[in-house]
């Protein structure tokens, strides 16, 4: 993806969202590790969090940024001044057996949206989510989805405040410890009479 700055979603020159650059892969992995170790300490086994390999994660994120499988695979970063403080990734969704889309076009999944806790409550998550919605609409996506741990009431409240809601799907993941139950949330990106996403 073109590394030129994504249009700023706020009036402040100190905060922005734009496509990730390969050199930021280690920053993305760091944000992921810190956010998971803070927010998911009670949800994931301690040994999983404490042995998280940031180097391997950085390699994976670099590949995702440098060579996305499709134009619909996107990684965005939130910046405060020049520091990477959060990121999100989204990609075309795959339907499971018996599932039908809720909108009138393709679906995309937000696979992760994380902000480093010390940079929380500054609007970074909202700017990341708004950027995903804008890019998804530009790609003709009709519905966005994401999976949230059922016990993660903070993330659920954030998505609910942005107009998202659970769509009735649930899954249980094997974490190597207690099973992790997740609920799927979604938002429909409606089409107005002129064909623009609204």
N, CA and C of each residue as an Amber inpcrd file, in Angstrom:
protein
   594
   0.8410000  -1.1740000   0.0000000   0.0000000   0.0000000   0.0000000
   0.8860000   1.2370000   0.0000000   0.4060000   2.2740000  -0.6410000
   1.1380000   3.5290000  -0.7150000   1.3870000   4.0720000   0.6790000
   2.6660000   4.3300000   1.0410000   2.9660000   4.7730000   2.4030000
   2.7230000   6.2540000   2.6410000   2.1020000   6.9700000   1.6940000
   1.8210000   8.3800000   1.9260000   0.8460000   8.5190000   3.0770000
   0.9020000   9.6350000   3.8110000   0.0590000   9.7700000   5.0000000
  -1.4230000   9.6280000   4.6810000  -2.1090000   8.8970000   5.5620000
  -3.5590000   8.7890000   5.4630000  -4.1500000  10.1320000   5.8680000
  -5.2350000  10.5890000   5.2370000  -5.8130000  11.8810000   5.6410000
  -6.0720000  11.9350000   7.1410000  -5.6570000  13.0080000   7.7670000
  -5.8360000  13.1410000   9.2100000  -7.3170000  13.1740000   9.5490000
  -7.6640000  12.4910000  10.6330000  -9.0500000  12.4180000  11.0580000
  -9.3040000  13.3180000  12.2570000  -8.4110000  14.2330000  12.4960000
  -8.5510000  15.1560000  13.6120000  -7.8660000  16.4540000  13.2410000
  -8.1990000  17.5260000  13.9510000  -7.6120000  18.8130000  13.6510000
  -6.2160000  18.9850000  14.1910000  -5.7540000  18.0840000  15.0190000
  -4.4460000  18.2210000  15.6390000  -3.3650000  17.6320000  14.7370000
  -2.2640000  18.3650000  14.5820000  -1.1440000  17.8580000  13.7880000
  -0.3550000  16.8050000  14.5550000  -0.6400000  16.6310000  15.8400000
   0.1290000  15.6920000  16.6650000  -0.3980000  14.2680000  16.6260000
  -1.6020000  14.0610000  16.1000000  -2.1760000  12.7160000  16.0510000
  -2.6710000  12.4340000  14.6390000  -2.4650000  11.2110000  14.1870000
  -2.8820000  10.8490000  12.8400000  -3.0010000   9.3390000  12.7190000
  -3.6190000   8.9220000  11.6240000  -3.7160000   7.5080000  11.2460000
  -3.2750000   7.4210000   9.7940000  -2.4640000   6.4100000   9.4910000
  -2.0180000   6.2050000   8.1140000  -1.6430000   4.7370000   7.9320000
  -1.4460000   4.3140000   6.6580000  -0.9930000   2.9480000   6.4250000
   0.3520000   2.6910000   7.0950000   0.4970000   1.4960000   7.6420000
   1.7450000   1.1150000   8.3000000   2.8690000   0.9980000   7.2840000
   4.1000000   1.2130000   7.7660000   5.2970000   1.0570000   6.9470000
   6.0850000  -0.1400000   7.4700000   6.8070000  -0.8440000   6.5930000
   7.5420000  -2.0370000   7.0370000   8.4490000  -1.7790000   8.2360000
   9.0830000  -0.6170000   8.2790000  10.0080000  -0.3160000   9.3760000
   9.2980000  -0.2080000  10.7260000   7.9590000  -0.1270000  10.7170000
   7.2020000   0.0000000  11.9610000   6.7300000  -1.3390000  12.5060000
   7.1350000  -2.4360000  11.8750000   6.6740000  -3.7590000  12.3110000
   7.0230000  -4.0370000  13.7640000   8.2260000  -3.6550000  14.1990000
   8.6140000  -3.8940000  15.5940000   7.7660000  -3.0630000  16.5390000
   7.4040000  -1.8340000  16.1450000   6.5300000  -1.0020000  16.9750000
   5.1410000  -1.6210000  17.0930000   4.6420000  -2.1660000  15.9940000
   3.3310000  -2.8130000  16.0090000   3.3600000  -4.0180000  16.9450000
   4.4190000  -4.8300000  16.8500000   4.5450000  -5.9980000  17.7240000
   4.6390000  -5.5820000  19.1870000   5.3440000  -4.4860000  19.4610000
   5.4530000  -3.9900000  20.8370000   4.0910000  -3.5640000  21.3710000
   3.3370000  -2.7950000  20.5770000   2.0000000  -2.3690000  21.0010000
   1.1290000  -3.5880000  21.2700000   1.1990000  -4.5850000  20.3860000
   0.4050000  -5.8010000  20.5660000   0.7670000  -6.5010000  21.8730000
   2.0520000  -6.6470000  22.1380000   2.4920000  -7.3400000  23.3510000
   2.0560000  -6.5940000  24.6030000   2.2770000  -5.2910000  24.6360000
   1.9200000  -4.5050000  25.8250000   0.4150000  -4.5040000  26.0430000
  -0.3500000  -4.3190000  24.9720000  -1.8090000  -4.2790000  25.0990000
  -2.3550000  -5.6250000  25.5630000  -1.8570000  -6.7170000  24.9810000
  -2.3350000  -8.0350000  25.3970000  -1.9510000  -8.3270000  26.8430000
  -0.7230000  -8.0170000  27.2130000  -0.2880000  -8.3210000  28.5870000
  -1.0420000  -7.4900000  29.6090000  -1.5410000  -6.3510000  29.1980000
  -2.3020000  -5.4910000  30.1140000  -3.7850000  -5.8480000  30.1050000
  -4.3880000  -5.8290000  28.9180000  -5.8400000  -6.0010000  28.8180000
  -6.2910000  -7.4470000  28.9510000  -5.4490000  -8.3940000  28.5290000
  -5.8740000  -9.7860000  28.4920000  -5.2150000 -10.6440000  29.5670000
  -4.6120000 -10.0060000  30.5590000  -3.9250000 -10.7480000  31.6280000
  -4.8640000 -11.7340000  32.3130000  -6.1330000 -11.3640000  32.4600000
  -7.0770000 -12.2650000  33.1270000  -7.7770000 -13.2110000  32.1540000
  -7.5450000 -13.0390000  30.8400000  -8.2490000 -13.8500000  29.8500000
  -7.3800000 -14.9310000  29.2220000  -6.0810000 -14.6670000  29.1180000
  -5.1680000 -15.6170000  28.4730000  -4.1990000 -16.1950000  29.4990000
  -3.7210000 -17.4190000  29.2680000  -2.7880000 -18.0260000  30.2120000
  -1.5240000 -17.1750000  30.3750000  -1.0340000 -17.0770000  31.5990000
   0.1590000 -16.2830000  31.8940000   1.3380000 -16.7170000  31.0410000
   1.5130000 -18.0350000  30.8610000   2.6640000 -18.5060000  30.0880000
   2.5880000 -18.0690000  28.6290000   1.3760000 -17.9410000  28.0790000
   1.2300000 -17.4650000  26.6950000   1.6610000 -16.0110000  26.5950000
   1.2230000 -15.1950000  27.5400000   1.5590000 -13.7700000  27.5130000
   3.0350000 -13.5340000  27.8290000   3.5630000 -14.2670000  28.7990000
   4.9440000 -14.0220000  29.2240000   5.9790000 -14.5600000  28.2390000
   5.5850000 -15.4960000  27.4040000   6.5340000 -16.0440000  26.4290000
   6.2540000 -15.5260000  25.0220000   5.4370000 -14.4940000  24.9150000
   5.1190000 -13.9100000  23.6110000   6.4080000 -13.4700000  22.9180000
   6.5970000 -13.8950000  21.6840000   7.8180000 -13.6180000  20.9290000
   7.6050000 -12.3780000  20.0610000   8.0450000 -11.2260000  20.5550000
   7.8670000  -9.9800000  19.8070000   8.6310000  -9.9910000  18.4950000
   9.7900000 -10.6370000  18.4740000  10.5710000 -10.7120000  17.2380000
   9.8340000 -11.4580000  16.1450000   9.2440000 -12.5870000  16.4940000
   8.4720000 -13.3550000  15.5170000   7.2370000 -12.5780000  15.0770000
   6.6090000 -11.9040000  16.0420000   5.4320000 -11.0980000  15.6900000
   5.8170000  -9.9670000  14.7470000   6.9600000  -9.3360000  14.9960000
   7.4180000  -8.2540000  14.1160000   7.6540000  -8.7660000  12.7010000
   8.2250000  -9.9680000  12.5770000   8.4430000 -10.5550000  11.2470000
   7.1200000 -10.7740000  10.5290000   6.1280000 -11.2660000  11.2640000
   4.8040000 -11.4970000  10.6840000   4.1750000 -10.1850000  10.2440000
   4.2700000  -9.1530000  11.0950000   3.6700000  -7.8600000  10.7410000
   4.3940000  -7.2170000   9.5650000   5.7130000  -7.3650000   9.5070000
   6.4520000  -6.8100000   8.3590000   5.9550000  -7.4340000   7.0560000
   5.7770000  -8.7550000   7.0620000   5.2820000  -9.4380000   5.8650000
   3.8780000  -8.9610000   5.5010000   3.0420000  -8.7510000   6.5200000
   1.6680000  -8.2960000   6.2610000   1.6520000  -6.9080000   5.6300000
   2.5920000  -6.0610000   6.0400000   2.6560000  -4.7000000   5.5060000
   3.3160000  -4.6750000   4.1250000   4.4150000  -5.4260000   3.9760000
   5.1650000  -5.4090000   2.7190000   4.4670000  -6.1530000   1.5860000
   3.8350000  -7.2770000   1.9140000   3.2670000  -8.1450000   0.8760000
   1.8690000  -8.6150000   1.2450000   0.8980000  -7.6990000   1.3390000
  -0.4600000  -8.1420000   1.6760000  -1.0050000  -9.0610000   0.5860000
  -1.7570000 -10.0980000   0.9680000  -2.2670000 -11.0540000  -0.0190000
  -3.2050000 -10.4270000  -1.0460000  -3.9600000  -9.4030000  -0.6260000
  -4.8830000  -8.7140000  -1.5290000  -4.8910000  -7.2310000  -1.1620000
  -5.4170000  -6.3750000  -2.0400000  -5.5500000  -4.9590000  -1.6840000
  -6.4880000  -4.7370000  -0.4920000  -7.3180000  -5.7360000  -0.1950000
  -8.2400000  -5.6300000   0.9320000  -7.6060000  -5.9370000   2.2730000
  -6.3640000  -6.4000000   2.2930000  -5.6200000  -6.6450000   3.5300000
  -4.8460000  -5.3780000   3.8730000  -5.2250000  -4.7230000   4.9620000
  -4.6660000  -3.4080000   5.2900000  -4.2400000  -3.3630000   6.7570000
  -3.0800000  -2.7640000   7.0150000  -2.6160000  -2.4920000   8.3690000
  -2.4360000  -0.9820000   8.4860000  -3.0770000  -0.4010000   9.4880000
  -2.9840000   1.0340000   9.7500000  -2.3390000   1.2530000  11.1090000
  -1.6450000   2.3710000  11.2630000  -1.0760000   2.7310000  12.5590000
  -1.6430000   4.0670000  13.0160000  -1.7710000   4.2010000  14.3340000
  -2.1150000   5.4750000  14.9630000  -0.8250000   6.0780000  15.4850000
  -0.6310000   7.3470000  15.2060000   0.5860000   8.0410000  15.6150000
   0.2530000   9.1800000  16.5570000   1.1200000   9.3640000  17.5500000
   1.1130000  10.5820000  18.3590000   2.5000000  11.1850000  18.1590000
   2.5240000  12.3490000  17.5140000   3.7610000  12.8940000  16.9590000
   4.3100000  11.8150000  16.0160000   5.5110000  11.3060000  16.2590000
   6.0510000  10.2750000  15.3600000   6.0030000   8.8820000  15.9770000
   5.4160000   8.7540000  17.1760000   5.3980000   7.4660000  17.8670000
   4.1850000   6.6350000  17.4610000   4.4190000   5.3500000  17.1540000
   3.3210000   4.4140000  16.8960000   2.7090000   4.0490000  18.2420000
   1.4300000   4.3880000  18.4310000   0.7660000   4.1580000  19.7170000
  -0.3870000   3.1620000  19.6150000  -0.7360000   2.7800000  18.3920000
  -1.8140000   1.8290000  18.1880000  -1.8160000   1.3650000  16.7520000
  -2.6070000   0.3280000  16.4780000  -2.6960000  -0.1670000  15.1040000
  -3.9690000  -0.9760000  14.9460000  -4.3280000  -1.1990000  13.6950000
  -5.4370000  -2.0790000  13.3790000  -5.1260000  -2.7940000  12.0760000
  -5.7310000  -3.9500000  11.9040000  -5.5970000  -4.7090000  10.6630000
  -6.9720000  -5.2180000  10.2710000  -7.2520000  -5.1460000   8.9760000
  -8.5020000  -5.7220000   8.5030000  -8.2730000  -6.3980000   7.1640000
  -9.1860000  -7.3220000   6.8280000  -9.0070000  -8.1610000   5.6510000
 -10.3650000  -8.6750000   5.1900000 -10.4530000  -9.1130000   3.9350000
 -11.7020000  -9.7130000   3.4710000 -12.1110000 -10.8780000   4.3650000
 -13.3930000 -10.9690000   4.6490000 -13.9060000 -12.0160000   5.5330000
 -14.1640000 -13.3010000   4.7550000 -14.0690000 -14.4010000   5.4700000
 -14.4480000 -15.6880000   4.9140000 -15.7070000 -16.1560000   5.6210000
 -16.7330000 -16.5160000   4.8430000 -17.9820000 -16.9720000   5.4320000
 -17.8360000 -18.4130000   5.9170000 -18.4210000 -18.6870000   7.0740000
 -18.4350000 -20.0580000   7.5750000 -19.6450000 -20.7830000   7.0060000
 -19.6820000 -22.0820000   7.1560000 -20.7810000 -22.8780000   6.6150000
 -22.1150000 -22.3800000   7.1400000 -23.0560000 -22.1980000   6.2260000
 -24.4020000 -21.7940000   6.6010000 -24.5590000 -20.3070000   6.8740000
 -23.5120000 -19.5300000   6.6680000 -23.5660000 -18.1080000   6.9650000
 -23.8630000 -17.3100000   5.7030000 -24.6850000 -16.2760000   5.8470000
 -24.9590000 -15.3700000   4.7370000 -24.6270000 -13.9520000   5.1680000
 -24.1310000 -13.1140000   4.2340000 -23.7870000 -11.7450000   4.6050000
 -25.0190000 -10.9480000   4.9970000 -24.8330000 -10.0120000   5.9350000
 -25.9470000  -9.1820000   6.3740000 -26.1500000  -7.9590000   5.5120000
 -25.1670000  -7.5950000   4.7000000 -25.2750000  -6.4140000   3.8490000
 -25.4210000  -6.7920000   2.3910000 -25.2680000  -5.8010000   1.5090000
 -25.4590000  -6.0110000   0.0760000 -24.1380000  -6.0540000  -0.6860000
 -23.0790000  -6.4730000  -0.0620000 -21.7850000  -6.5090000  -0.7210000
 -20.8080000  -7.3070000   0.1000000 -19.5260000  -7.1830000  -0.2280000
 -18.5130000  -7.9600000   0.4860000 -18.3770000  -7.5830000   1.9570000
 -17.7890000  -8.4880000   2.7120000 -17.5540000  -8.2860000   4.1400000
 -16.0600000  -8.2160000   4.3980000 -15.6850000  -7.4890000   5.4450000
 -14.3080000  -7.4810000   5.9140000 -14.3030000  -7.6900000   7.4150000
 -13.2300000  -8.3180000   7.9090000 -13.0430000  -8.5340000   9.3360000
 -11.9340000  -7.6290000   9.8600000 -12.1990000  -6.9420000  10.9540000
 -11.1330000  -6.2820000  11.6950000 -10.5150000  -7.3660000  12.5570000
  -9.2880000  -7.7500000  12.2240000  -8.6590000  -8.8560000  12.9380000
  -8.0450000  -8.4070000  14.2510000  -7.6860000  -7.1430000  14.3500000
  -7.1790000  -6.5960000  15.6010000  -7.2670000  -5.0790000  15.5690000
  -7.4990000  -4.4940000  16.7270000  -7.4670000  -3.0420000  16.9070000
  -6.9890000  -2.8150000  18.3350000  -5.7640000  -2.3420000  18.4640000
  -5.1500000  -2.1970000  19.7790000  -4.4570000  -0.8490000  19.9140000
  -4.5480000  -0.2830000  21.1010000  -3.8210000   0.9380000  21.4490000
  -3.0220000   0.6310000  22.7040000  -1.7670000   1.0470000  22.7110000
  -0.9470000   0.8420000  23.9020000  -1.6140000   1.5480000  25.0750000
  -1.8150000   0.8470000  26.2030000  -2.6100000   1.4110000  27.3060000
  -2.1900000   2.8030000  27.7710000  -0.8960000   3.1000000  27.7960000
  -0.4880000   4.4250000  28.2910000  -0.9080000   5.5490000  27.3640000
  -1.3230000   5.2100000  26.1200000  -1.8060000   6.2090000  25.1760000
  -3.3310000   6.1500000  25.0380000  -3.9860000   5.4360000  25.9410000
  -5.4380000   5.2960000  25.8660000  -6.1680000   6.5860000  26.1980000
  -7.4350000   6.5960000  25.8420000  -8.3470000   7.7180000  26.1180000
  -7.8880000   9.0260000  25.4760000  -7.2190000   8.9090000  24.3150000
  -6.8290000  10.1000000  23.5520000  -7.4480000  10.0820000  22.1560000
  -8.3790000   9.1650000  21.9300000  -9.0800000   9.1130000  20.6480000
  -8.4080000   8.2600000  19.5830000  -7.2920000   7.6020000  19.9190000
  -6.5820000   6.8250000  18.8980000  -7.4220000   5.6630000  18.3740000
  -8.1000000   4.9380000  19.2590000  -8.9240000   3.8070000  18.8130000
 -10.0560000   4.2890000  17.9190000 -10.6670000   5.4010000  18.2730000
 -11.7550000   5.9380000  17.4550000 -11.2590000   6.3580000  16.0770000
 -10.0800000   6.9700000  16.0220000  -9.5270000   7.3610000  14.7230000
  -9.1780000   6.1380000  13.8780000  -8.6220000   5.1060000  14.5150000
  -8.3310000   3.8760000  13.7780000  -9.6080000   3.2590000  13.2150000
 -10.6450000   3.1760000  14.0350000 -11.8980000   2.5750000  13.5810000
 -12.5210000   3.4040000  12.4610000 -12.4890000   4.7240000  12.5850000
 -13.0300000   5.5880000  11.5320000 -12.2650000   5.4020000  10.2240000
 -10.9470000   5.2340000  10.3160000 -10.1370000   5.0250000   9.1180000
 -10.4930000   3.6990000   8.4510000 -10.6990000   2.6490000   9.2530000
 -11.1040000   1.3580000   8.7000000 -12.4290000   1.5040000   7.9640000
 -13.3880000   2.1710000   8.5880000 -14.7020000   2.3550000   7.9630000
 -14.5620000   3.1090000   6.6370000 -13.7770000   4.1730000   6.6230000
 -13.5890000   4.9490000   5.3920000 -12.9650000   4.0970000   4.2880000
 -11.9130000   3.3560000   4.6240000 -11.2620000   2.5260000   3.6140000
 -12.1640000   1.3850000   3.1560000 -12.8920000   0.7830000   4.0950000
 -13.8030000  -0.3040000   3.7320000 -14.8840000   0.2030000   2.7780000
 -15.4440000   1.3700000   3.0720000 -16.4530000   1.9450000   2.1680000
 -15.8600000   2.1950000   0.7870000 -14.6400000   2.7190000   0.7450000
 -13.9910000   2.9860000  -0.5390000 -13.7740000   1.6960000  -1.3290000
 -13.6330000   0.5660000  -0.6400000 -13.4560000  -0.7330000  -1.2920000
 -14.7880000  -1.4060000  -1.6150000 -15.9110000  -0.7610000  -1.2710000
 -17.2220000  -1.3360000  -1.5430000 -17.6930000  -2.3380000  -0.5190000
 -17.0440000  -2.3790000   0.6490000 -17.4240000  -3.3240000   1.7010000
 -18.7740000  -2.9180000   2.2920000 -19.6560000  -3.8910000   2.4760000
 -20.9920000  -3.6260000   2.9930000 -21.1250000  -3.9040000   4.4850000
 -20.2220000  -4.7080000   5.0310000 -20.3210000  -5.0850000   6.4410000
 -18.9320000  -5.3060000   7.0150000 -18.7060000  -4.7730000   8.2110000
 -17.4730000  -5.0060000   8.9600000 -17.7870000  -5.8690000  10.1660000
 -16.8560000  -6.7500000  10.5320000 -17.0520000  -7.6350000  11.6750000
 -15.7730000  -7.7070000  12.4890000 -15.8990000  -8.0890000  13.7400000
 -14.7310000  -8.3650000  14.5790000 -15.1420000  -9.3170000  15.6950000
 -14.1700000 -10.0830000  16.1990000 -14.4060000 -10.9950000  17.3120000
 -13.8420000 -10.3660000  18.5850000 -14.6340000 -10.3770000  19.6530000
 -14.2010000  -9.8350000  20.9430000 -14.3840000 -10.8900000  22.0280000
 -13.4140000 -11.0160000  22.9330000 -13.6330000 -11.9130000  24.0760000
 -14.9030000 -11.5030000  24.8230000 -15.7150000 -12.4720000  25.1730000
 -16.9770000 -12.1820000  25.8470000 -16.7500000 -11.3890000  27.1300000
 -15.6360000 -11.6340000  27.8130000 -15.3580000 -10.9510000  29.0780000
 -14.7280000  -9.5710000  28.8900000 -14.4260000  -9.1830000  27.6570000
 -13.7730000  -7.8950000  27.3910000 -14.8390000  -6.8080000  27.2650000
 -15.3370000  -6.3610000  28.4090000 -16.4260000  -5.3800000  28.4120000
 -15.9600000  -3.9990000  27.9540000 -14.6730000  -3.7040000  28.1000000
 -14.1540000  -2.4030000  27.6640000 -14.2360000  -2.2910000  26.1410000
 -13.7370000  -3.3090000  25.4310000 -13.8050000  -3.2870000  23.9670000
 -15.2480000  -3.3300000  23.4850000 -16.0760000  -4.1210000  24.1600000
 -17.4840000  -4.1950000  23.7720000 -18.1540000  -2.8270000  23.8990000
 -17.8710000  -2.1160000  24.9740000 -18.4610000  -0.7930000  25.1590000
 -17.9740000   0.1790000  24.0840000 -16.6880000   0.0640000  23.7130000
 -16.1350000   0.9310000  22.6670000 -16.8510000   0.6890000  21.3400000
 -16.9570000  -0.5710000  20.9240000 -17.6120000  -0.8570000  19.6460000
 -19.1020000  -0.5050000  19.6940000 -19.7390000  -0.7470000  20.8200000
 -21.1580000  -0.3980000  20.9420000 -21.3540000   1.1110000  20.7980000
 -20.4580000   1.8970000  21.3850000 -20.5720000   3.3610000  21.2860000
 -20.3830000   3.8410000  19.8490000 -19.7190000   3.0170000  19.0190000
 -19.5140000   3.3660000  17.6130000 -20.6240000   2.8120000  16.7200000
 -21.6620000   2.2260000  17.3250000 -22.8020000   1.7480000  16.5550000
 -22.7530000   0.2790000  16.1710000 -21.7690000  -0.4600000  16.7000000
 -21.6750000  -1.8860000  16.4230000 -22.5660000  -2.6640000  17.3840000
 -22.8600000  -3.9140000  17.0190000 -23.6360000  -4.7850000  17.9030000
 -23.2780000  -6.2380000  17.6300000 -23.5160000  -7.1190000  18.6170000
 -23.2690000  -8.5530000  18.3860000 -24.1970000  -9.0660000  17.2930000
 -23.6990000 -10.0010000  16.4730000 -24.5380000 -10.5270000  15.3890000
 -25.0470000 -11.9350000  15.6700000 -24.8250000 -12.4290000  16.9040000
 -25.3610000 -13.7300000  17.2840000 -24.3930000 -14.8950000  17.1400000
 -23.2170000 -14.6570000  16.5620000 -22.2400000 -15.7290000  16.4010000
 -21.2850000 -15.7400000  17.5920000 -20.8840000 -16.9380000  18.0040000
 -19.9410000 -17.1080000  19.1030000 -18.9880000 -18.2380000  18.7490000
 -17.8060000 -18.2040000  19.3570000 -16.8420000 -19.2840000  19.1730000
 -16.0260000 -19.4280000  20.4510000 -15.4400000 -20.5880000  20.6290000
 -14.5820000 -20.8460000  21.7810000 -13.2090000 -21.2490000  21.2780000
 -12.1830000 -20.5550000  21.7520000 -10.8130000 -20.8100000  21.3220000
 -10.0520000 -21.5800000  22.3860000  -9.1990000 -22.4780000  21.9350000
  -8.3010000 -23.2110000  22.8320000  -7.0600000 -22.3590000  23.0300000
  -6.8240000 -21.8740000  24.2360000  -5.7040000 -20.9830000  24.5170000
  -4.5470000 -21.6880000  25.2110000  -4.6990000 -22.9840000  25.4590000
  -3.7000000 -23.6860000  26.2610000  -3.9950000 -23.5680000  27.7460000
  -5.0700000 -22.8940000  28.0780000  -5.5390000 -22.7360000  29.4510000
  -7.0500000 -22.8150000  29.4240000  -7.7250000 -22.0100000  30.2390000
  -9.1880000 -21.9920000  30.1720000  -9.6550000 -21.5740000  28.7760000
 -10.7030000 -22.1950000  28.2360000 -11.2040000 -21.8190000  26.9120000
 -11.5930000 -20.3360000  26.8860000 -11.3570000 -19.6990000  25.7420000
 -11.6830000 -18.2860000  25.5680000 -12.8960000 -18.1730000  24.6600000
 -14.0190000 -17.7230000  25.2270000 -15.2400000 -17.5640000  24.4470000
 -15.2650000 -16.1590000  23.8480000 -15.5310000 -16.0850000  22.5450000
 -15.5950000 -14.8030000  21.8470000 -16.9520000 -14.6310000  21.1860000
 -17.4010000 -13.3890000  21.1220000 -18.6230000 -13.0240000  20.4240000
 -18.2530000 -12.1710000  19.2180000 -18.9970000 -12.3420000  18.1450000
 -18.7200000 -11.5450000  16.9540000 -19.6260000 -10.3100000  16.9280000
 -19.0140000  -9.1740000  16.6660000 -19.7140000  -7.8980000  16.5380000
 -19.6500000  -7.4620000  15.0820000 -20.6410000  -6.6510000  14.6830000
 -20.6430000  -6.2070000  13.2890000 -21.2790000  -4.8290000  13.1480000
 -21.0030000  -4.2230000  12.0060000 -21.6310000  -2.9530000  11.6260000
 -21.8960000  -3.0060000  10.1340000 -23.1130000  -2.6510000   9.7360000
 -23.4580000  -2.5860000   8.3200000 -23.1000000  -1.1990000   7.8000000
 -22.4980000  -1.1550000   6.6190000 -22.1640000   0.1000000   5.9740000
 -23.2070000   0.3160000   4.8740000 -24.2480000   1.0770000   5.1880000
 -25.3960000   1.2150000   4.2990000 -25.0300000   1.9550000   3.0160000
 -25.8200000   1.6840000   1.9640000 -25.6700000   2.3780000   0.6850000
 -26.8450000   3.3290000   0.5400000 -26.5380000   4.6100000   0.2750000
 -27.6360000   5.5570000   0.0700000 -28.0970000   5.5100000  -1.3770000
 -29.0870000   6.3440000  -1.7290000 -29.7070000   6.2990000  -3.0480000
 -28.7390000   6.6370000  -4.1710000 -27.6860000   7.3780000  -3.8770000
 -26.7400000   7.7730000  -4.9230000 -25.5790000   6.7900000  -5.0360000
 -25.6230000   5.7270000  -4.2410000 -24.5810000   4.7150000  -4.3380000
 -23.3910000   4.9680000  -3.4410000 -23.4040000   6.0530000  -2.6800000
 -22.2990000   6.3300000  -1.7680000 -22.5300000   5.5900000  -0.4740000
 -21.4350000   5.1700000   0.1610000 -21.5580000   4.5380000   1.4740000
 -21.8260000   5.6160000   2.5020000 -22.7550000   5.3390000   3.3950000
 -23.0970000   6.3510000   4.4190000 -22.9870000   5.7570000   5.8100000
